[in-house]
Amino acid sequence: VRLLVTGGSGLLGSDLIPVAQARGHEVIAPSSTDFDVTNPAAAAQLGAGELGRFDWVINLAGYTNVDAAETHVQEATELNVIAPGYLGQACSMLGARFLHISTDYVFGGIGHGPYSEDDEVSPVQKYGQTKEEGERSALANGSSIVARVAWLFGKTKRCFPVGMVEACREGKELKIVTDQRGTPSYTPEASRMLLDLIQAEPEPGIYHVAGPVGVSRMEYAEIVRQAYFKATGITPAPLIPVLSSEFFTAAVRPADSVLKTDKVLRYTQAHMPLPDAMDALLVELLGS
Ligand SMILES: NC(=O)c1ccc[n+]([C@@H]2O[C@H](COP(=O)([O-])OP(=O)(O)OC[C@H]3O[C@@H](n4cnc5c(N)ncnc54)[C@H](OP(=O)(O)O)[C@@H]3O)[C@@H](O)[C@H]2O)c1
């Protein structure tokens, strides 16, 4: 299978590309300078076949700084709303299918998790609003699929467990919020699930591609602490529980954006258990 991957240098792309290559897929992953997804001329070249023929275009590029999106709405809109529209159109011209990545942060304002693909979206911050509009831009191409991923963690970029491991090493006590729930997802596992999904040539539409269990931020942090102890024999400093209201961030986080994954599990095996994924990350970070 020939894949064009945008945003390949990011947290998810750094694992998705090697996983795809190990399956024998041919992967072209231009940098953001070589292929700026917000540039309509770049999308037109793709659509005209000037970059080659592809079976799938996978868009991992996005404006992902949730707090900065509150004040950089124009930039977030270009990347998260307008670009998936350009790419979807390019795919129609090229005869390729389009996989666009969205987020659990399209939820949170109405109801509570676990949310299914059919539940009403209700983003509570600008980032989620732009991602939700971006889903519609991507789905304007009638054969697109949108995969909502959530609470990604992997070795290549700063993410919650990587920051916590640093704190554990320094013996720092950490304040962790107790009133946010999500679905932590290990990037090699999310990559495997996404690639299984596209290899199955699924029906167009939205799919939730996430970890096996919904947890609070505090439960998630405890899993990292336990994995750290298992990997090093060192007991990390205890965690200090706090409420989101005590912890200022520019953007509000959903209280509960846990995703239900039944639909995607028709096409792929479930994500490995979260403690096993955390052990695997610690091996990647600290060595065995
Ligand atoms: N991380 C999470 O926990 C999480 C949770 C839910 C959903 N998601 C979604 O998952 C997707 C991947 O997220 P991620 O965490 O892997 O992102 P990331 O690490 O922030 O990487 C973003 C990627 O987008 C690229 N990019 C930025 N502007 C671009 C442009 N104008 N043209 C082309 N590429 C551009 C970046 O390239 P440069 O490095 O060259 O700038 C980078 O490769 C995003 O759609 C995000 O919204 C992420």
The ligand as an SDF file (V2000), in Angstrom:
LIG
                    3D

 48 52  0  0  0  0  0  0  0  0999 V2000
   -1.1940   14.2680   21.2540 N   0  0  0  0  0  0  0  0  0  0  0  0
   -2.3900   13.8980   21.7160 C   0  0  0  0  0  0  0  0  0  0  0  0
   -2.5460   13.4980   22.8890 O   0  0  0  0  0  0  0  0  0  0  0  0
   -3.5890   13.9280   20.8080 C   0  0  0  0  0  0  0  0  0  0  0  0
   -4.8390   13.6190   21.3580 C   0  0  0  0  0  0  0  0  0  0  0  0
   -5.9560   13.6250   20.5210 C   0  0  0  0  0  0  0  0  0  0  0  0
   -5.8180   13.9310   19.1720 C   0  0  0  0  0  0  0  0  0  0  0  0
   -4.5920   14.2500   18.6640 N   0  0  0  0  0  0  0  0  0  0  0  0
   -4.5090   14.5440   17.2290 C   0  0  0  0  0  0  0  0  0  0  0  0
   -3.5970   13.6370   16.6420 O   0  0  0  0  0  0  0  0  0  0  0  0
   -2.9300   14.2400   15.5390 C   0  0  0  0  0  0  0  0  0  0  0  0
   -1.4320   14.0680   15.7120 C   0  0  0  0  0  0  0  0  0  0  0  0
   -1.0570   14.6850   16.9280 O   0  0  0  0  0  0  0  0  0  0  0  0
    0.4450   14.6960   17.4650 P   0  0  0  0  0  0  0  0  0  0  0  0
    0.3670   14.8060   18.9530 O   0  0  0  0  0  0  0  0  0  0  0  0
    1.2380   13.6220   16.8060 O   0  0  0  0  0  0  0  0  0  0  0  0
    0.9140   16.1250   16.8920 O   0  0  0  0  0  0  0  0  0  0  0  0
    2.2990   16.8760   17.1010 P   0  0  0  0  0  0  0  0  0  0  0  0
    3.2930   15.9980   17.7960 O   0  0  0  0  0  0  0  0  0  0  0  0
    2.0060   18.2070   17.6850 O   0  0  0  0  0  0  0  0  0  0  0  0
    2.7970   17.0540   15.6040 O   0  0  0  0  0  0  0  0  0  0  0  0
    2.1250   17.9070   14.7320 C   0  0  0  0  0  0  0  0  0  0  0  0
    2.6440   17.6370   13.3510 C   0  0  0  0  0  0  0  0  0  0  0  0
    2.0090   18.5470   12.4630 O   0  0  0  0  0  0  0  0  0  0  0  0
    2.9960   19.0770   11.5980 C   0  0  0  0  0  0  0  0  0  0  0  0
    2.6040   20.3670   11.0640 N   0  0  0  0  0  0  0  0  0  0  0  0
    2.3590   21.5160   11.7470 C   0  0  0  0  0  0  0  0  0  0  0  0
    2.0360   22.5020   10.8830 N   0  0  0  0  0  0  0  0  0  0  0  0
    2.0830   21.9490    9.6380 C   0  0  0  0  0  0  0  0  0  0  0  0
    1.8530   22.4580    8.3370 C   0  0  0  0  0  0  0  0  0  0  0  0
    1.4680   23.7380    8.1310 N   0  0  0  0  0  0  0  0  0  0  0  0
    1.9890   21.6200    7.2810 N   0  0  0  0  0  0  0  0  0  0  0  0
    2.3560   20.3290    7.4710 C   0  0  0  0  0  0  0  0  0  0  0  0
    2.5840   19.7860    8.6810 N   0  0  0  0  0  0  0  0  0  0  0  0
    2.4450   20.5960    9.7530 C   0  0  0  0  0  0  0  0  0  0  0  0
    4.2240   19.1810   12.4890 C   0  0  0  0  0  0  0  0  0  0  0  0
    5.3760   19.3420   11.6910 O   0  0  0  0  0  0  0  0  0  0  0  0
    6.6200   20.2330   12.2360 P   0  0  0  0  0  0  0  0  0  0  0  0
    7.1880   19.4520   13.3760 O   0  0  0  0  0  0  0  0  0  0  0  0
    7.5160   20.3640   11.0880 O   0  0  0  0  0  0  0  0  0  0  0  0
    5.9920   21.5400   12.6720 O   0  0  0  0  0  0  0  0  0  0  0  0
    4.1580   17.8420   13.2040 C   0  0  0  0  0  0  0  0  0  0  0  0
    4.6900   16.8260   12.3990 O   0  0  0  0  0  0  0  0  0  0  0  0
   -3.4240   15.6990   15.5120 C   0  0  0  0  0  0  0  0  0  0  0  0
   -4.4700   15.7880   14.5940 O   0  0  0  0  0  0  0  0  0  0  0  0
   -3.9690   15.9180   16.9200 C   0  0  0  0  0  0  0  0  0  0  0  0
   -4.9820   16.9000   16.9250 O   0  0  0  0  0  0  0  0  0  0  0  0
   -3.4700   14.2480   19.4530 C   0  0  0  0  0  0  0  0  0  0  0  0
  1  2  1  0
  2  3  2  0
  2  4  1  0
  4  5  1  0
  4 48  2  0
  5  6  2  0
  6  7  1  0
  7  8  2  0
  8  9  1  0
  8 48  1  0
  9 10  1  0
  9 46  1  0
 10 11  1  0
 11 12  1  0
 11 44  1  0
 12 13  1  0
 13 14  1  0
 14 15  2  0
 14 16  1  0
 14 17  1  0
 17 18  1  0
 18 19  2  0
 18 20  1  0
 18 21  1  0
 21 22  1  0
 22 23  1  0
 23 24  1  0
 23 42  1  0
 24 25  1  0
 25 26  1  0
 25 36  1  0
 26 27  1  0
 26 35  1  0
 27 28  2  0
 28 29  1  0
 29 30  1  0
 29 35  2  0
 30 31  1  0
 30 32  2  0
 32 33  1  0
 33 34  2  0
 34 35  1  0
 36 37  1  0
 36 42  1  0
 37 38  1  0
 38 39  2  0
 38 40  1  0
 38 41  1  0
 42 43  1  0
 44 45  1  0
 44 46  1  0
 46 47  1  0
M  CHG  2   8   1  16  -1
M  END
$$$$
